[in-house]
């Protein structure tokens, strides 16, 4: 789950993460009042959307008077901001964050995340932060340093998994800091580590982390991702979810415990298992197509949940063909999947080609179920064939639409 910048800063302030003074506003008048309350002679007006790349897209503006704060807030509020991460549709700006401007002598990069390669928590640091950090690292991966925290080893006399001072001091040195600034960075990283564990985060990113002209550290921009699977432990964090910034279909899928993300292609997908779902999307891409969604139904999904998932795929107007790629085993058998698909087709019809690749428990029963209920389906023997068939069907549908 993503949270807005202002929410992330509010949460992390309790862990000693130093951020500029700021306040959220939803009207130009409230923005002006917030700037007056914050004080100073210049402010940043920052669009609050759940996507990165706001600065390059014009979503962060500097105002040097209270009237300018109101004017720039009026320009952003209600607008649609398109960034590298939003896709072409963009995100509507419902609020802005008014923050005192920080005079940065240097911009640094600091993040803590789950390091999939090692299966541990790791800090990432760079002495060069800011908007172009991704491009800079792509050109030269050595610009990023990593400190992996071993969960079985801690500092002398400390609990296992607690980062030791030597490692944190080395990370501060990687940031190019020394003296009091390095000590502040060590304290900041300790606070981030505590926040990461207690909030069940998957990523906390500070970019830029500003070193001010007076030698202080300020978290100018913060990104905080929370682990959805741990939200049952944090109802107070679940309450931070912004319903206006979520796709309604994704929200409905979540209610039925279906992992669903809408994508930009025209091939609808239903798969059981996240790894198999990613492999299916790759297979579609290799065959020359593009998926309209990522859908992973749980291995304990019911017939009703399968029917709901298939309905969500059916009702996407972009979809020109559907691929269901499932492996029956354990609780979720192939015939359960077939019954759910048949129920959805009875209720909503099927206007696009359906390609089905089945493997595992009760595969033949599932095929007989679909045929017996007159569901128009093409069966594939393997994933590669299924991808080729569905891409061909989607392109044929596109050609027919163009001819019409």
Secondary structure, 3 states (H helix, E strand, C coil): CECCHHHHHHHHHCCCCCCCCEEEECCHHHHHHHHHHHCCCCEEEEECCCCCCCCCCCCEEEECCHHHHHHHHHHHCCCEECCCCCCCCCEECCCEEEEECCCEEEEEEEEEEEECCCCEEEEEEECCCCCCHHHHHHHCHHHCEEEEECCCCCCCCCCCCCCCHHHHHHHHHHCCCCHHHHHHHHHHHHHHHHHHHHCCEEEEEEEEEEEECCCCEEECCEEEEECHHHHHHCHHHHCCCCHHHCCHHHHHHHHCCCEEEECCCCEEEEEECHHHHHHHHHHHHHCCCCECEEEEECCCCCHHHHHHHHHHHHCCCCCCEEEEEEEEECCECHHHHHHHHHHHHHHHCCCCEEEEEEEECCHHHHHHHHHHCCCCCEEECCHHHHHHHHHHHHHHHHHHHHHC
